[in-house]
Amino acid sequence: MKNTIMMLAAMLCLGAAANPMEFRSYKQTVKLEFASEKEAQESKLVVRGLPDKYVLAFTSRWDDSAKSHINTHKVMSKYGAKGNFYVGGSMETETPVLKHIIKNGCLAGAHTVGHNPMKRLTANRHFYEYMANRLSIEVKSQTPVNTQASPYGHITGDRKEGTQSIGRSLMATGIIGSPDSRSPEHLKKLGYPDKACAFAYRVVPGDRVPDLKKLESMLANYLKMKELKDNPCISMSTHSWHTKEGLVLLDECYKRLTSHKDWWNCNQNEYAAYRYEFHNTVISKKVTGKSVTFEILRFEPFELGADVPLTFDVEGAKALSASAGELKYDGTQLKVPHAKDHVLPSKYGYKKLDGVELELTISGIDGKLTAKIAGENGKKISDVSLTFRVSPKYKTRVFRKDSKTAVESAEFALETIEKSYHYTVGKPYYAVQMDYTLDGKRARLYADCFGKEIKPAQKELMDAVVLYERKKGWNGGAELSKPETKIPADFKQLKGTEAPYCTPGSMYMGKKIPRSGYVGVAEIISRGENQYLVTVLSDKDGEMYFNGEKLPKKKKVKLKFKEGRNRLVILGMRNYSHVFRIEGKVTYTPGN
């Protein structure tokens, strides 16, 4: 049809396009010219799963805040390899490696505040660990964070509610890249909707002395996988612990991995952001004669955490020219950067930045969050985007409020939907993120606060554990676990180990444990003689004893509880955790 206008909404990726993280979006217009009206009518713009003509994405992830990251970064920089270094800590924590690794295409990623075993902790702690860490890294590195790696790879909880609260916390934090996830099914366990979070298949030739044969074997296996088509990314991993010999072999690893010219060398921010847009971008088409106007609904870079151009295939015809972007490969491909006024923040601050001040307060328990904007330049800002982020016990975990002009305050009413011990115990944490324009430049300012700590009405087993310093070579756990045995007079009690709240039945003793380890003693009072099914688990070479008997490492067992006093003894080292969960209805009380 000549000189007609036709509208066609095209949903990409073999399904209805969506916006599962509810990111802010904008419309970008590109006008293409074709040789004839027929070609214009038949033309399509289809987003590619990877930029350019790349067939696979290659990236790297290295954990912890180790100074040895610097050596790994040097090897990567030699070959132009990109990736993310996952760094722990909060605003109060020094992270000296950051300035050395945030360059040459590499970025930092979230690795929690305290490097605790997340699978043992409760919901309020989950959110604090991820969100406070993201905030800290962005401010200290002056770069965005959209990915995380959990300590020890523990991205799922001991129980379903633990896994759910980890997932909800990650989504509330704005995480869209999770290298510890191993499959789409794993992401679904966390509660992520489809097309919301990216992951990479990890290549782990060795953290200290890489094994080149293992590298080639893992690569060969991955390249045969059909699943690689849907998740086309591999990542070098996991710790920068390489010996002198290991660094030589790491060099050879990167030499081989960067030799593939049809692989996209990217950091994990770039991959996560690109895949989110690939899955969720919407295109509409308007034809006028030989011209086609494509309207692209895409997402704000400051939400995505990266500003990677999108690559489209021009199908059905070859385009002769484009009003925006870059035509490639004889008019069959179009590369479209983000619009000039849609950019990443150029500065990141905490509470105060260039004469702008931000404060966050909470009224009462689960009342209203209020963000207040002040400072000498507080009234000069524009294009304000406020994003409130809260813990998983609330119905709305991310709340957005936008204004073209400066605002003095904004409120977010909280509505609690989860009321169990796991979701409510402990000190709730809240954060607000303000993206805005000042003097023609985009900036981001954070503020945060804690709510009132809710202490449990009923004592949990973790609360009943009394800790003692373990003497070197001591292993009298079986005898000590007999209820009639007295605690040795020379046992030194440990206090102030800063153990966070754990989900019921889980025990984690905190960071401040002597290198010799600990002995934990918990008294359990049973009202009557009963037999219970108990889930038991000890990390690494930790041990547990109950009423004189050693418990298995990981198993569900039936244990006989005596009427009155029973005793559990746990042996462990720093960063060990344990599970002693009595299943079903019980009639016992943790006591001392």
C-alpha positions, 0 to 999 in steps of 0.5 A: 500500500502506497503512502500509507501509515501502518502501525505494528507492535512487535514483541521480541524474544518469542514472547510478550516483552515485559519489564520484570524489574519495573525499571524506568524506561524511555522511547528512542526513535530511529528512522531507516530509509529503504530502496522501495516502499515494498522493502520498507513494508517488509523490513523488521528490526530484531534485537540480537542476543549479543552485540555485533555478530558475537556468538558468545560472551566472555567475562570474569568474576573474582571474589573477596576483597583480596589484595591479590586481585591486583595481580589478577587484574594485571594479567587480565589487562595484558589481554584486554580481558574484562570482568568484575571483582566482588568486594565485601564491606560497608561504608565503614569498611576500607577497600584498598583494592578498589582503585586498582581494579576499577579500570581497563573495563573492569568493575566491582560487584557486590559481595555482602557486607560481612561475608557471612553464610547467607543461607543461615541468616534471616531476611532483614540481615539478607537485605542489609548485607546486599544493599549496604554493600552495593551502596558502599561500592558505588560510592567508593568506586564511583561506578555502578553495581548491578551484579552480586556473588554470595560468599561461599556460593550460598545463594539459596537458604537452608529452608524455602523461606530463606531462599525466598528472602535471599531472592527478594533481597537481591531484587530489592537491591536491584541485582540483575546479574548473579554469577553464582546462579547455575541455571534458569531453574536456580533463579526461579527458586530465588523468585526471579521472574523470567528475563530478569537476571543473567548468569554465566557458566563458570570456568574454574581451572583452579584458584591457585595453580590453574590446570590448563587441561581442566580449562580446555575440558570445561570449555569443550563441555560448555560449547557442546551444551544446547543451553548455551544458546539461551544463556550465551556467557562463560566466566573465568572464576573464582578466587585471586589466590594464584601462586607465582607459578599459578599467575604464569598459568593464569596468563596462559588461560587468558591468552587462550580465552581472549583469542576467540574473535567471535566472543564478546569480551565484556564485564558482568555489568555489561552482560547483565544490562544487555541481556535485560534489554534484549529480553524486554525491549519493545519495538513499534514500526511506522511506515511512510513510503520508503521510510520506516520509523522504529520506536524502541522502548528501552530502559534507563542506563542508571537502572540497568547499571551499564550503557551498552548500545543495542544491536539489531538485525535489519531483516526483510530488506537492507537499510540505506541510511539511518537517522540514529545509530550506526548501520553495519554489514551492508545495511543488515545490522544497526547499532544503537547507543542510548540517547545522549540525555539518558546516561549513567551517573557521573558522580556517586555520593552518600548523604551529601554531594556537591551541596545536595543533602539527602536524609532517610527516616522511618516513623514508628515500626513499619510506618512511613519512610521519608526522604528529605532533600536539602542543602545549598543546591537542593533546590537546583536539582532537576529530573529527580528519580527517587528509588526506595529499597526495603527488606523482603517482609514488605509487600512493595520492596522497591518504590519509585517516585519521579519529578522533573523539578526539585522536591523537598521530600517524598514518602513511602508507606510500608505494608508488612505481609510477612510476619514470621520470625524469619522475616521480622526478627532483627534490625530492619534496614532501609535505603533510598537512591536519588538520581538527579541532574545538577549543572547538566550532569547526572549524579546519584546520592544515597541515604539509609537508616535502620528501624527498631530492632524486633527481638523474638518473643520466644528463644530460639536454639541459637540464643541458647548456645553458650560459646567457649574458646576451644583449646588446641587439640581438644575433642571431648565433645561426646563426653561434654554432651552428656547432660550430667557432665559439668563444664570444665572450670578452665573453659574460657567463655567467649562474648561479643562474637557479633553473631547475626540472627539465624533462621530457626534451627540454624547456628552461625557464631559470627566473625570474632572467633579465636583461630583455635575455634570454639565449643558451643553448648546448648541446653534443651528442655523437653517436656516429657520423653519424646523422639523427634526427626531432626535435620543436622548439618555441620560445615566443613570439618565441624562436629555436633554431639547430642546426649553423648553421641556424635551426630552425622555430618548431614542427615535427617535422624530420629533422636530420643529426647530425655524428659528434662535436660538434654545437651547439644555440643557443637565444635567449629572454627571461624566462619563455620555454621551448623543446623540442628532443626527439630521438624514438626510439632515439638514440646521443648524449650531451649534453655541454659 
